[in-house]
Structures are given as structure tokens and as C-alpha cells.
């Protein structure tokens, strides 16, 4: 029997993920921190479900691209265990 297909991300989580990707590319730190605060208040992070894991990873990547290793580490520690190789890569890149 084939493995079940993963459930699609809720529209809100997908839009927030895309916004984090755009903010990462622009290195827009104030707006990214504002979005992080919104994610915390709305309960989207720390990561607890697959859509939240994606948001958490994009948050980690955002802080890594802004060269903020302390905040990258905090986002990394909020990801569910075990972290993915991509999460490890993002964390390491924030320290280099």
C-alpha cells in the first residue's frame, strides 16, 4: 500500500512562509522581527506541526541570512527534534 500523501499546508501558513522567504531575500530585519512577533502571538511558532515546522525553518533561515547567530540558534532550538539537515545547514551558515 502506498504511503499517504501529506496534507497540504493551510493557506495562511503557506502565505506566511512565502513572506518569510521574501523578507529573508531582502534581509529586512525590522519587518522580519515584526512578523516573528506576530507568529509567536498567533501560536504558529514554536513548531508543533508540519506547517509550523516549515515556518520555523524559514524563520531560522531569515535570521541566518541577517547574520544573527543568536536568534538563528533560538529558532533552531524551537524546531522539533530531530532537526533536518537543511536546518543544520542554515544554523551553521549563520555562524560563518
Biopython code that builds the backbone (N, CA, C, O; Angstrom):
import numpy as np
from Bio.PDB.StructureBuilder import StructureBuilder

atoms = [
    (1, "UNK", "N", (0.848, -1.183, 0.000)),
    (1, "UNK", "CA", (0.000, 0.000, 0.000)),
    (1, "UNK", "C", (0.890, 1.243, 0.000)),
    (1, "UNK", "O", (1.810, 1.343, 0.813)),
    (2, "UNK", "N", (0.626, 2.188, -0.903)),
    (2, "UNK", "CA", (1.465, 3.400, -0.946)),
    (2, "UNK", "C", (1.266, 4.260, 0.289)),
    (2, "UNK", "O", (0.220, 4.239, 0.938)),
    (3, "UNK", "N", (2.313, 5.018, 0.584)),
    (3, "UNK", "CA", (2.251, 5.926, 1.739)),
    (3, "UNK", "C", (1.219, 7.013, 1.468)),
    (3, "UNK", "O", (1.068, 7.457, 0.329)),
    (4, "UNK", "N", (0.501, 7.449, 2.519)),
    (4, "UNK", "CA", (-0.482, 8.520, 2.311)),
    (4, "UNK", "C", (0.202, 9.821, 1.911)),
    (4, "UNK", "O", (1.315, 10.120, 2.343)),
    (5, "UNK", "N", (-0.481, 10.568, 1.093)),
    (5, "UNK", "CA", (0.048, 11.866, 0.674)),
    (5, "UNK", "C", (0.011, 12.842, 1.839)),
    (5, "UNK", "O", (-0.933, 12.817, 2.629)),
    (6, "UNK", "N", (1.020, 13.703, 1.963)),
    (6, "UNK", "CA", (0.990, 14.688, 3.048)),
    (6, "UNK", "C", (-0.154, 15.674, 2.829)),
    (6, "UNK", "O", (-0.512, 15.996, 1.696)),
    (7, "UNK", "N", (-0.706, 16.134, 3.915)),
    (7, "UNK", "CA", (-1.779, 17.114, 3.827)),
    (7, "UNK", "C", (-1.227, 18.443, 3.334)),
    (7, "UNK", "O", (-0.109, 18.809, 3.696)),
    (8, "UNK", "N", (-1.975, 19.173, 2.522)),
    (8, "UNK", "CA", (-1.479, 20.474, 2.060)),
    (8, "UNK", "C", (-1.391, 21.463, 3.216)),
    (8, "UNK", "O", (-2.149, 21.394, 4.183)),
    (9, "UNK", "N", (-0.458, 22.365, 3.087)),
    (9, "UNK", "CA", (-0.316, 23.394, 4.113)),
    (9, "UNK", "C", (-1.540, 24.294, 4.115)),
    (9, "UNK", "O", (-2.079, 24.611, 3.055)),
    (10, "UNK", "N", (-1.976, 24.702, 5.278)),
    (10, "UNK", "CA", (-3.058, 25.696, 5.303)),
    (10, "UNK", "C", (-2.616, 26.952, 4.570)),
    (10, "UNK", "O", (-1.437, 27.305, 4.557)),
    (11, "UNK", "N", (-3.578, 27.610, 3.968)),
    (11, "UNK", "CA", (-3.271, 28.795, 3.153)),
    (11, "UNK", "C", (-2.516, 29.852, 3.946)),
    (11, "UNK", "O", (-1.592, 30.474, 3.421)),
    (12, "UNK", "N", (-2.890, 30.061, 5.189)),
    (12, "UNK", "CA", (-2.233, 31.097, 5.997)),
    (12, "UNK", "C", (-0.770, 30.743, 6.230)),
    (12, "UNK", "O", (0.103, 31.603, 6.121)),
    (13, "UNK", "N", (-0.499, 29.481, 6.550)),
    (13, "UNK", "CA", (0.885, 29.069, 6.783)),
    (13, "UNK", "C", (1.707, 29.203, 5.513)),
    (13, "UNK", "O", (2.868, 29.608, 5.566)),
    (14, "UNK", "N", (1.120, 28.868, 4.374)),
    (14, "UNK", "CA", (1.829, 28.982, 3.110)),
    (14, "UNK", "C", (2.161, 30.445, 2.802)),
    (14, "UNK", "O", (3.270, 30.752, 2.365)),
    (15, "UNK", "N", (1.204, 31.339, 3.029)),
    (15, "UNK", "CA", (1.436, 32.761, 2.776)),
    (15, "UNK", "C", (2.485, 33.332, 3.722)),
    (15, "UNK", "O", (3.336, 34.121, 3.311)),
    (16, "UNK", "N", (2.423, 32.933, 4.987)),
    (16, "UNK", "CA", (3.420, 33.412, 5.939)),
    (16, "UNK", "C", (4.807, 32.888, 5.587)),
    (16, "UNK", "O", (5.801, 33.596, 5.746)),
    (17, "UNK", "N", (4.875, 31.645, 5.108)),
    (17, "UNK", "CA", (6.163, 31.089, 4.678)),
    (17, "UNK", "C", (6.734, 31.879, 3.512)),
    (17, "UNK", "O", (7.921, 32.203, 3.491)),
    (18, "UNK", "N", (5.880, 32.188, 2.541)),
    (18, "UNK", "CA", (6.338, 32.962, 1.393)),
    (18, "UNK", "C", (6.796, 34.358, 1.809)),
    (18, "UNK", "O", (7.761, 34.888, 1.259)),
    (19, "UNK", "N", (6.110, 34.944, 2.768)),
    (19, "UNK", "CA", (6.507, 36.256, 3.269)),
    (19, "UNK", "C", (7.868, 36.187, 3.956)),
    (19, "UNK", "O", (8.702, 37.074, 3.770)),
    (20, "UNK", "N", (8.096, 35.147, 4.742)),
    (20, "UNK", "CA", (9.404, 34.993, 5.393)),
    (20, "UNK", "C", (10.515, 34.802, 4.366)),
    (20, "UNK", "O", (11.617, 35.321, 4.540)),
    (21, "UNK", "N", (10.233, 34.062, 3.301)),
    (21, "UNK", "CA", (11.227, 33.874, 2.246)),
    (21, "UNK", "C", (11.572, 35.217, 1.605)),
    (21, "UNK", "O", (12.745, 35.514, 1.376)),
    (22, "UNK", "N", (10.560, 36.020, 1.318)),
    (22, "UNK", "CA", (10.795, 37.337, 0.708)),
    (22, "UNK", "C", (11.580, 38.247, 1.649)),
    (22, "UNK", "O", (12.489, 38.953, 1.213)),
    (23, "UNK", "N", (11.237, 38.232, 2.926)),
    (23, "UNK", "CA", (11.955, 39.062, 3.890)),
    (23, "UNK", "C", (13.398, 38.590, 4.047)),
    (23, "UNK", "O", (14.301, 39.401, 4.254)),
    (24, "UNK", "N", (13.613, 37.277, 3.950)),
    (24, "UNK", "CA", (14.979, 36.740, 4.019)),
    (24, "UNK", "C", (15.804, 37.235, 2.848)),
    (24, "UNK", "O", (16.952, 37.647, 3.013)),
    (25, "UNK", "N", (15.215, 37.192, 1.670)),
    (25, "UNK", "CA", (15.936, 37.627, 0.478)),
    (25, "UNK", "C", (16.282, 39.112, 0.555)),
    (25, "UNK", "O", (17.347, 39.530, 0.102)),
    (26, "UNK", "N", (15.387, 39.898, 1.124)),
    (26, "UNK", "CA", (15.601, 41.349, 1.238)),
    (26, "UNK", "C", (16.411, 41.717, 2.481)),
    (26, "UNK", "O", (16.825, 42.866, 2.633)),
    (27, "UNK", "N", (16.639, 40.752, 3.364)),
    (27, "UNK", "CA", (17.317, 40.999, 4.645)),
    (27, "UNK", "C", (16.648, 42.141, 5.401)),
    (27, "UNK", "O", (17.307, 43.019, 5.958)),
    (28, "UNK", "N", (15.322, 42.101, 5.400)),
    (28, "UNK", "CA", (14.511, 43.151, 6.030)),
    (28, "UNK", "C", (14.304, 42.804, 7.506)),
    (28, "UNK", "O", (13.259, 42.277, 7.886)),
    (29, "UNK", "N", (15.296, 43.102, 8.321)),
    (29, "UNK", "CA", (15.288, 42.709, 9.722)),
    (29, "UNK", "C", (14.106, 43.263, 10.516)),
    (29, "UNK", "O", (13.432, 42.476, 11.181)),
    (30, "UNK", "N", (13.810, 44.561, 10.490)),
    (30, "UNK", "CA", (12.686, 45.057, 11.312)),
    (30, "UNK", "C", (11.349, 44.407, 10.951)),
    (30, "UNK", "O", (10.572, 44.050, 11.837)),
    (31, "UNK", "N", (11.085, 44.254, 9.655)),
    (31, "UNK", "CA", (9.819, 43.634, 9.235)),
    (31, "UNK", "C", (9.789, 42.153, 9.606)),
    (31, "UNK", "O", (8.749, 41.625, 9.998)),
    (32, "UNK", "N", (10.933, 41.489, 9.480)),
    (32, "UNK", "CA", (11.008, 40.079, 9.847)),
    (32, "UNK", "C", (10.781, 39.862, 11.332)),
    (32, "UNK", "O", (10.102, 38.916, 11.732)),
    (33, "UNK", "N", (11.347, 40.735, 12.146)),
    (33, "UNK", "CA", (11.139, 40.627, 13.590)),
    (33, "UNK", "C", (9.687, 40.923, 13.946)),
    (33, "UNK", "O", (9.134, 40.322, 14.868)),
    (34, "UNK", "N", (9.079, 41.837, 13.225)),
    (34, "UNK", "CA", (7.656, 42.131, 13.447)),
    (34, "UNK", "C", (6.810, 40.902, 13.097)),
    (34, "UNK", "O", (5.876, 40.563, 13.823)),
    (35, "UNK", "N", (7.136, 40.242, 11.990)),
    (35, "UNK", "CA", (6.405, 39.034, 11.603)),
    (35, "UNK", "C", (6.645, 37.919, 12.617)),
    (35, "UNK", "O", (5.724, 37.166, 12.934)),
    (36, "UNK", "N", (7.870, 37.805, 13.130)),
    (36, "UNK", "CA", (8.164, 36.804, 14.154)),
    (36, "UNK", "C", (7.291, 37.028, 15.388)),
    (36, "UNK", "O", (6.758, 36.074, 15.955)),
    (37, "UNK", "N", (7.145, 38.278, 15.802)),
    (37, "UNK", "CA", (6.267, 38.584, 16.930)),
    (37, "UNK", "C", (4.831, 38.173, 16.655)),
    (37, "UNK", "O", (4.149, 37.647, 17.535)),
    (38, "UNK", "N", (4.375, 38.413, 15.437)),
    (38, "UNK", "CA", (3.017, 38.000, 15.051)),
    (38, "UNK", "C", (2.885, 36.478, 15.110)),
    (38, "UNK", "O", (1.878, 35.958, 15.592)),
    (39, "UNK", "N", (3.911, 35.758, 14.615)),
    (39, "UNK", "CA", (3.875, 34.300, 14.641)),
    (39, "UNK", "C", (3.827, 33.769, 16.066)),
    (39, "UNK", "O", (3.129, 32.796, 16.350)),
    (40, "UNK", "N", (4.566, 34.408, 16.956)),
    (40, "UNK", "CA", (4.545, 33.990, 18.362)),
    (40, "UNK", "C", (3.174, 34.220, 18.990)),
    (40, "UNK", "O", (2.639, 33.343, 19.670)),
    (41, "UNK", "N", (2.609, 35.405, 18.758)),
    (41, "UNK", "CA", (1.297, 35.729, 19.333)),
    (41, "UNK", "C", (0.205, 34.825, 18.788)),
    (41, "UNK", "O", (-0.716, 34.456, 19.517)),
    (42, "UNK", "N", (0.299, 34.464, 17.509)),
    (42, "UNK", "CA", (-0.719, 33.629, 16.873)),
    (42, "UNK", "C", (-0.521, 32.148, 17.178)),
    (42, "UNK", "O", (-1.375, 31.330, 16.837)),
    (43, "UNK", "N", (0.594, 31.791, 17.815)),
    (43, "UNK", "CA", (0.842, 30.402, 18.176)),
    (43, "UNK", "C", (1.399, 29.551, 17.044)),
    (43, "UNK", "O", (1.351, 28.323, 17.118)),
    (44, "UNK", "N", (1.928, 30.183, 15.994)),
    (44, "UNK", "CA", (2.480, 29.424, 14.872)),
    (44, "UNK", "C", (3.877, 28.896, 15.155)),
    (44, "UNK", "O", (4.289, 27.909, 14.545)),
    (45, "UNK", "N", (4.598, 29.507, 16.039)),
    (45, "UNK", "CA", (5.911, 29.031, 16.466)),
    (45, "UNK", "C", (5.933, 29.099, 17.987)),
    (45, "UNK", "O", (5.298, 30.008, 18.522)),
    (46, "UNK", "N", (6.588, 28.245, 18.716)),
    (46, "UNK", "CA", (7.456, 27.171, 18.291)),
    (46, "UNK", "C", (6.710, 26.128, 17.467)),
    (46, "UNK", "O", (5.490, 25.984, 17.554)),
    (47, "UNK", "N", (7.484, 25.412, 16.669)),
    (47, "UNK", "CA", (6.927, 24.465, 15.708)),
    (47, "UNK", "C", (6.335, 23.244, 16.408)),
    (47, "UNK", "O", (6.970, 22.631, 17.265)),
    (48, "UNK", "N", (5.110, 22.907, 16.025)),
    (48, "UNK", "CA", (4.473, 21.715, 16.582)),
    (48, "UNK", "C", (3.865, 20.834, 15.507)),
    (48, "UNK", "O", (3.654, 19.646, 15.750)),
    (49, "UNK", "N", (3.580, 21.357, 14.347)),
    (49, "UNK", "CA", (3.000, 20.587, 13.254)),
    (49, "UNK", "C", (3.821, 20.842, 11.997)),
    (49, "UNK", "O", (4.703, 21.700, 11.990)),
    (50, "UNK", "N", (3.533, 20.103, 10.944)),
    (50, "UNK", "CA", (4.361, 20.217, 9.737)),
    (50, "UNK", "C", (4.347, 21.631, 9.171)),
    (50, "UNK", "O", (5.389, 22.122, 8.737)),
    (51, "UNK", "N", (3.198, 22.297, 9.164)),
    (51, "UNK", "CA", (3.165, 23.668, 8.639)),
    (51, "UNK", "C", (3.958, 24.598, 9.533)),
    (51, "UNK", "O", (4.604, 25.532, 9.058)),
    (52, "UNK", "N", (3.905, 24.338, 10.842)),
    (52, "UNK", "CA", (4.661, 25.170, 11.770)),
    (52, "UNK", "C", (6.153, 24.878, 11.673)),
    (52, "UNK", "O", (6.978, 25.765, 11.889)),
    (53, "UNK", "N", (6.498, 23.632, 11.348)),
    (53, "UNK", "CA", (7.901, 23.292, 11.154)),
    (53, "UNK", "C", (8.464, 24.076, 9.986)),
    (53, "UNK", "O", (9.588, 24.573, 10.050)),
    (54, "UNK", "N", (7.688, 24.188, 8.922)),
    (54, "UNK", "CA", (8.120, 24.960, 7.761)),
    (54, "UNK", "C", (8.318, 26.430, 8.143)),
    (54, "UNK", "O", (9.315, 27.041, 7.758)),
    (55, "UNK", "N", (7.384, 26.991, 8.888)),
    (55, "UNK", "CA", (7.525, 28.377, 9.338)),
    (55, "UNK", "C", (8.764, 28.535, 10.204)),
    (55, "UNK", "O", (9.507, 29.507, 10.063)),
    (56, "UNK", "N", (8.986, 27.585, 11.098)),
    (56, "UNK", "CA", (10.162, 27.642, 11.961)),
    (56, "UNK", "C", (11.454, 27.591, 11.176)),
    (56, "UNK", "O", (12.413, 28.291, 11.498)),
    (57, "UNK", "N", (11.481, 26.753, 10.133)),
    (57, "UNK", "CA", (12.686, 26.671, 9.317)),
    (57, "UNK", "C", (12.907, 27.963, 8.543)),
    (57, "UNK", "O", (14.042, 28.427, 8.430)),
    (58, "UNK", "N", (11.847, 28.545, 8.013)),
    (58, "UNK", "CA", (12.008, 29.814, 7.295)),
    (58, "UNK", "C", (12.440, 30.929, 8.248)),
    (58, "UNK", "O", (13.186, 31.825, 7.855)),
    (59, "UNK", "N", (11.983, 30.878, 9.474)),
    (59, "UNK", "CA", (12.406, 31.856, 10.476)),
    (59, "UNK", "C", (13.894, 31.684, 10.780)),
    (59, "UNK", "O", (14.624, 32.670, 10.890)),
    (60, "UNK", "N", (14.341, 30.446, 10.914)),
    (60, "UNK", "CA", (15.758, 30.156, 11.127)),
    (60, "UNK", "C", (16.592, 30.696, 9.960)),
    (60, "UNK", "O", (17.627, 31.327, 10.172)),
    (61, "UNK", "N", (16.140, 30.446, 8.743)),
    (61, "UNK", "CA", (16.855, 30.917, 7.557)),
    (61, "UNK", "C", (16.885, 32.442, 7.506)),
    (61, "UNK", "O", (17.896, 33.033, 7.126)),
    (62, "UNK", "N", (15.782, 33.074, 7.888)),
    (62, "UNK", "CA", (15.725, 34.539, 7.913)),
    (62, "UNK", "C", (16.811, 35.102, 8.825)),
    (62, "UNK", "O", (17.572, 35.981, 8.419)),
    (63, "UNK", "N", (16.884, 34.599, 10.050)),
    (63, "UNK", "CA", (17.888, 35.122, 10.983)),
    (63, "UNK", "C", (19.310, 34.766, 10.540)),
    (63, "UNK", "O", (20.239, 35.540, 10.771)),
    (64, "UNK", "N", (19.487, 33.605, 9.906)),
    (64, "UNK", "CA", (20.815, 33.231, 9.407)),
    (64, "UNK", "C", (21.249, 34.192, 8.307)),
    (64, "UNK", "O", (22.403, 34.617, 8.279)),
    (65, "UNK", "N", (20.335, 34.539, 7.396)),
    (65, "UNK", "CA", (20.684, 35.455, 6.305)),
    (65, "UNK", "C", (20.924, 36.874, 6.802)),
    (65, "UNK", "O", (21.638, 37.648, 6.164)),
    (66, "UNK", "N", (20.329, 37.212, 7.936)),
    (66, "UNK", "CA", (20.562, 38.536, 8.529)),
    (66, "UNK", "C", (21.795, 38.526, 9.422)),
    (66, "UNK", "O", (22.076, 39.515, 10.098)),
    (67, "UNK", "N", (22.535, 37.418, 9.434)),
    (67, "UNK", "CA", (23.773, 37.265, 10.208)),
    (67, "UNK", "C", (23.550, 37.487, 11.700)),
    (67, "UNK", "O", (24.310, 38.199, 12.356)),
    (68, "UNK", "N", (22.495, 36.865, 12.223)),
    (68, "UNK", "CA", (22.186, 36.934, 13.646)),
    (68, "UNK", "C", (22.210, 35.515, 14.229)),
    (68, "UNK", "O", (21.162, 34.884, 14.373)),
    (69, "UNK", "N", (23.412, 35.013, 14.565)),
    (69, "UNK", "CA", (23.517, 33.619, 15.014)),
    (69, "UNK", "C", (22.757, 33.330, 16.306)),
    (69, "UNK", "O", (22.246, 32.222, 16.472)),
    (70, "UNK", "N", (22.667, 34.278, 17.214)),
    (70, "UNK", "CA", (21.951, 34.020, 18.468)),
    (70, "UNK", "C", (20.467, 33.764, 18.207)),
    (70, "UNK", "O", (19.883, 32.842, 18.775)),
    (71, "UNK", "N", (19.866, 34.576, 17.351)),
    (71, "UNK", "CA", (18.453, 34.391, 17.039)),
    (71, "UNK", "C", (18.240, 33.170, 16.145)),
    (71, "UNK", "O", (17.202, 32.514, 16.229)),
    (72, "UNK", "N", (19.217, 32.863, 15.292)),
    (72, "UNK", "CA", (19.146, 31.637, 14.495)),
    (72, "UNK", "C", (19.143, 30.418, 15.403)),
    (72, "UNK", "O", (18.371, 29.481, 15.197)),
    (73, "UNK", "N", (20.004, 30.434, 16.404)),
    (73, "UNK", "CA", (20.066, 29.310, 17.341)),
    (73, "UNK", "C", (18.755, 29.163, 18.101)),
    (73, "UNK", "O", (18.283, 28.046, 18.313)),
    (74, "UNK", "N", (18.170, 30.270, 18.508)),
    (74, "UNK", "CA", (16.884, 30.219, 19.225)),
    (74, "UNK", "C", (15.794, 29.600, 18.336)),
    (74, "UNK", "O", (15.009, 28.770, 18.795)),
    (75, "UNK", "N", (15.755, 30.009, 17.072)),
    (75, "UNK", "CA", (14.774, 29.441, 16.134)),
    (75, "UNK", "C", (15.065, 27.959, 15.897)),
    (75, "UNK", "O", (14.140, 27.155, 15.778)),
    (76, "UNK", "N", (16.338, 27.598, 15.829)),
    (76, "UNK", "CA", (16.730, 26.200, 15.633)),
    (76, "UNK", "C", (16.269, 25.335, 16.803)),
    (76, "UNK", "O", (15.755, 24.234, 16.606)),
    (77, "UNK", "N", (16.455, 25.835, 18.009)),
    (77, "UNK", "CA", (16.071, 25.068, 19.196)),
    (77, "UNK", "C", (14.560, 24.908, 19.322)),
    (77, "UNK", "O", (14.091, 24.000, 20.009)),
    (78, "UNK", "N", (13.791, 25.779, 18.667)),
    (78, "UNK", "CA", (12.332, 25.663, 18.683)),
    (78, "UNK", "C", (11.811, 24.634, 17.680)),
    (78, "UNK", "O", (10.640, 24.256, 17.736)),
    (79, "UNK", "N", (12.666, 24.177, 16.762)),
    (79, "UNK", "CA", (12.239, 23.169, 15.793)),
    (79, "UNK", "C", (12.093, 21.818, 16.484)),
    (79, "UNK", "O", (12.796, 21.540, 17.455)),
    (80, "UNK", "N", (11.183, 20.977, 15.991)),
    (80, "UNK", "CA", (11.039, 19.646, 16.604)),
    (80, "UNK", "C", (12.272, 18.792, 16.326)),
    (80, "UNK", "O", (12.935, 18.951, 15.302)),
    (81, "UNK", "N", (12.565, 17.891, 17.248)),
    (81, "UNK", "CA", (13.719, 17.005, 17.089)),
    (81, "UNK", "C", (13.305, 15.802, 16.260)),
    (81, "UNK", "O", (12.149, 15.390, 16.353)),
    (82, "UNK", "N", (14.153, 15.235, 15.481)),
    (82, "UNK", "CA", (15.495, 15.705, 15.142)),
    (82, "UNK", "C", (15.426, 16.757, 14.050)),
    (82, "UNK", "O", (14.581, 16.662, 13.160)),
    (83, "UNK", "N", (16.292, 17.756, 14.099)),
    (83, "UNK", "CA", (16.296, 18.792, 13.060)),
    (83, "UNK", "C", (16.738, 18.208, 11.714)),
    (83, "UNK", "O", (17.522, 17.261, 11.659)),
    (84, "UNK", "N", (16.232, 18.780, 10.664)),
    (84, "UNK", "CA", (16.580, 18.321, 9.316)),
    (84, "UNK", "C", (17.990, 18.770, 8.953)),
    (84, "UNK", "O", (18.521, 19.700, 9.559)),
    (85, "UNK", "N", (18.598, 18.113, 7.966)),
    (85, "UNK", "CA", (19.913, 18.580, 7.501)),
    (85, "UNK", "C", (19.868, 20.029, 6.999)),
    (85, "UNK", "O", (20.842, 20.765, 7.153)),
    (86, "UNK", "N", (18.754, 20.437, 6.406)),
    (86, "UNK", "CA", (18.630, 21.824, 5.941)),
    (86, "UNK", "C", (18.656, 22.791, 7.117)),
    (86, "UNK", "O", (19.235, 23.872, 7.015)),
    (87, "UNK", "N", (18.035, 22.415, 8.232)),
    (87, "UNK", "CA", (18.049, 23.270, 9.422)),
    (87, "UNK", "C", (19.464, 23.392, 9.969)),
    (87, "UNK", "O", (19.894, 24.478, 10.357)),
    (88, "UNK", "N", (20.187, 22.276, 9.997)),
    (88, "UNK", "CA", (21.588, 22.310, 10.452)),
    (88, "UNK", "C", (22.418, 23.220, 9.550)),
    (88, "UNK", "O", (23.231, 24.009, 10.030)),
    (89, "UNK", "N", (22.208, 23.104, 8.251)),
    (89, "UNK", "CA", (22.949, 23.934, 7.300)),
    (89, "UNK", "C", (22.678, 25.415, 7.510)),
    (89, "UNK", "O", (23.601, 26.229, 7.490)),
    (90, "UNK", "N", (21.412, 25.763, 7.711)),
    (90, "UNK", "CA", (21.063, 27.174, 7.952)),
    (90, "UNK", "C", (21.707, 27.672, 9.231)),
    (90, "UNK", "O", (22.227, 28.787, 9.276)),
    (91, "UNK", "N", (21.674, 26.850, 10.274)),
    (91, "UNK", "CA", (22.268, 27.258, 11.550)),
    (91, "UNK", "C", (23.762, 27.484, 11.391)),
    (91, "UNK", "O", (24.287, 28.498, 11.852)),
    (92, "UNK", "N", (24.446, 26.561, 10.749)),
    (92, "UNK", "CA", (25.900, 26.681, 10.577)),
    (92, "UNK", "C", (26.247, 27.911, 9.747)),
    (92, "UNK", "O", (27.226, 28.603, 10.026)),
    (93, "UNK", "N", (25.432, 28.175, 8.722)),
    (93, "UNK", "CA", (25.721, 29.339, 7.870)),
    (93, "UNK", "C", (25.579, 30.655, 8.622)),
    (93, "UNK", "O", (26.194, 31.650, 8.239)),
    (94, "UNK", "N", (24.782, 30.679, 9.685)),
    (94, "UNK", "CA", (24.626, 31.929, 10.435)),
    (94, "UNK", "C", (25.880, 32.256, 11.243)),
    (94, "UNK", "O", (26.089, 33.409, 11.620)),
    (95, "UNK", "N", (26.714, 31.255, 11.511)),
    (95, "UNK", "CA", (27.935, 31.466, 12.285)),
    (95, "UNK", "C", (29.139, 31.731, 11.404)),
    (95, "UNK", "O", (30.226, 31.998, 11.917)),
    (96, "UNK", "N", (28.974, 31.663, 10.083)),
    (96, "UNK", "CA", (30.137, 31.851, 9.201)),
    (96, "UNK", "C", (30.086, 33.204, 8.530)),
    (96, "UNK", "O", (30.978, 33.542, 7.753)),
]
sb = StructureBuilder()
sb.init_structure("model")
sb.init_model(0)
sb.init_chain("A")
sb.init_seg("    ")
for serial, (resi, resn, name, xyz) in enumerate(atoms, 1):
    if name == "N":
        sb.init_residue(resn, " ", resi, " ")
    sb.init_atom(name, np.array(xyz, "f"), 0.0, 1.0, " ", f" {name:<3s}", serial, name[0])
structure = sb.get_structure()
